[in-house]
Amino acid sequence: LGCCSCCFSFVAACADCGNVDGEAGGLLFGSGSHDENDPRNVKIQIRRLNDRYQNAETALNSVHLNVVGNMKEIKEAQKKEEKARKEDDKRKQSELEERVRNDLEMGLTTQNMRRNYRPIAFLVHFHGDVMLSNMELLRRQVSIIVNCGRGGVDRAVFVITSPGGAVSPYGLAASQLVRIREAGIQLIVCVDTVAASGGYMMASVGDTICAAPFAIIGSIGVVTQIPNFQKFLNKHDIDAYLFTAGEHKRTVDVIGTVTEEGKAKLQEELDAMHRAFKDHVALARPALKDTIEEVATGEYWMAVQAKKLGLVDEIMTSDKYLESLCQENEILEIMEKQRRKGALSMVHGMVGAMKELMIEGITSPSHRSVQ
């Protein structure tokens, strides 16, 4: 999948509670930081998506030419249909009122009743790059779901798109999704294009994984790439010195002598990471416990093949799944509010891109990627 090797990093930041501001299109949650260039300064917007799915038929009928609308038989049929609809609405309203009375007698609060009658499906679209630069956004989205969602009532739907990346960031991202399941909130993962390597590490946490037929799934493995320039340096009479403290502080690096012992130690480290990856998937998906060695070869499959292997549960696009929810659930998307980028922000973005290119071009011995 072209996963480049990248830095084995540690990411730590707090998902603070922020201020709430009203704005058209949904609620805004601020991070509390006033520095525009602070990566923790993430503003979250929540918007309701039900109308997007429910109003399509109304819009279509409004422009569709009705060639039989003036016929007497059609008008009589429409009156019957309208009468039946009103009777059905009256019956549903009566049932709702009876349910409300019973729940009030049982001591339920009005807020709990509202949520029970109309559960929430929290929606998150996750696009993961190699170093998971949107980690702060993810942790804030998860925190909102965990703190606002109701276990056994609401659900979280994550549409994951990622070919994988560095071990530590994706391990942390998967752990963030575990928080949702630990809160008793059903976690549905949808994959429309790709959830491979670290992307599948995240997806495997879901209670149910839905994937489009040709989505790329799997790639349960670990890879590292380390160029070594020692021969080049020797050829040009360039001395390079590497000082370490600790027997295995460096195993294989860019300028040092590559020994068989160093290569064996590096392979040992990769194997340990691979075992942890396999254990994670088998724990998240118990059905794979006996076949994990067969699917954890680093291979990837299309979803139709992955379903037979037990890597996904349903062949279905995210759109189809969301449309199936809109009648009975409130679909609330949790997303980052996009800000206008000024000249200074553009300069910072260019500097960040240059740093990432340098990281990819000059790979250190500790670089590992899940693949």
Residue, then its C-alpha position, 0 to 999 in steps of 0.5 A: l500500500g506504499c506505507c512509508s516508514c516513519c517516526f516511532s512517536f509519542v503523542a500526549a495532549c489533554a482533551d480539555c473541556g471547552n466553551v460552547d458557542g452557538e452558531a448556525g449549523g450546530l454547536l461549537f465546542g472550543s478547546g480553551s486555547h487562544d493561540e491560533n497555531d496551537p494544535r490543541n486549539v480545535k473547535i468542534q461543530i455538531r450538525r444534524l444530518n437527518d434532513r439530508y437523507q429525509n428531504a430528498e424525496t420531498a425535493l424530488n416530488s416538488v419538481h417531478l411532473n405529475v401527469v395524473g394529478n388532475m384525474k378524479e380517481i387519483k384525487e379520491a385515492q389521495k384523500k384515502e391515503e391522507k385519511a389513513r396517514k392521519e389515523d396512523d399518526k393519531r394512533k402513534q401519538s396515542e401510543l406515545e402519550e401512554r408511554v410517556r405517562n408510564d415512564l413519568e410514573m416510573g420516575l424517568t426524567t424528561q431528558n432521559m425520556r427524550r433520549n430513549y425515544r430518539p437515540i443519537a447516532f454520533l457520526v465521525h469521519f476519520h481520515g488518517d495520515v501517516m503520523l495521525s496529525n488529527m489526533e487532537l481532533l479524534r480525542r475530542q470527538v471521542s470525549i464528546i461521545v463518551n461524556c454525552g452518549r448513553g450506554g445501551v441507547d446511543r451508538a457511534v458511527f466512525v467512517i474510517t479512511s486510512p492506509g496506516g502509519a506509525v505504530s504509537p499514534y495508531g495504537l493510541a487512536a485505537s485505544q481512543l475508540v476502546r473508550i467508546r466500547e468501555a462506556g457501553i456505547q455501540l461502536i459501528v465502523c464503516v470503511d468505504t475505501v481503505a482501512a489497512s495496517g493502522g487503519y484496520m487496527m482502529a477498525s477492529v475495535g468496532d462492535t460491527i465493521c461494515a465495508a464497501p465491496f471494493a474497500i481495502i481491508g487488512s495488512i496486519g503487519v509491521v514494516t521499517q525502512i532504513p537506508n544506510f550510507q556507511k559505504f558512501l561515507n567510506k568511499h569519500d573518506i568521510d568519518a561519521y561518529l555515533f555514540t550510544a549508552g545502552e547495548h541496544k540503543r541503536t540496532v540499525d541506523v543511517i550512518g553506523t556499521v550494520t551488524e548481524e546482531g543489530k539486524a537480529k535485534l531489529q527483527e526481534e523488535l518488529d516481531a514483538m510489535h507484530r505479536a502485539f498487533k495480532d493480540h489486539v485484533a484477536l482480542a477485539r474480534p474473538a472470532l479471529k482468535d483461532t485464525i489470526e495467524e492466517v490473516a496477520t500475514g501483512e496481506y490485504w484483501m477487498a472487503v468481499q474477500a475479507k468478509k469470508l476471512g472474518l475481518v468485516d461483518e457486513i458488505m455495505t457502504s456508509d451511506k446505506y448504513l446511515e440511511s437505515l438509521c435516519q428514521e429512528n435515530e438522530i444522526l449528529e456529525i461531530m466535526e472540526k469547524q474549518r477556519r479561514k487560513g491567513a497568510l501566517s497560517m499558510v506559512h506554518g502549513m508549508v513549514g509543517a509539510m517540509k518537516e514531514l518530508m524531512i522525516e520521511g527522507i531521513t529515516s532513523p533506526s526507530h522508524r516503524s510502521v504498522q502495515 
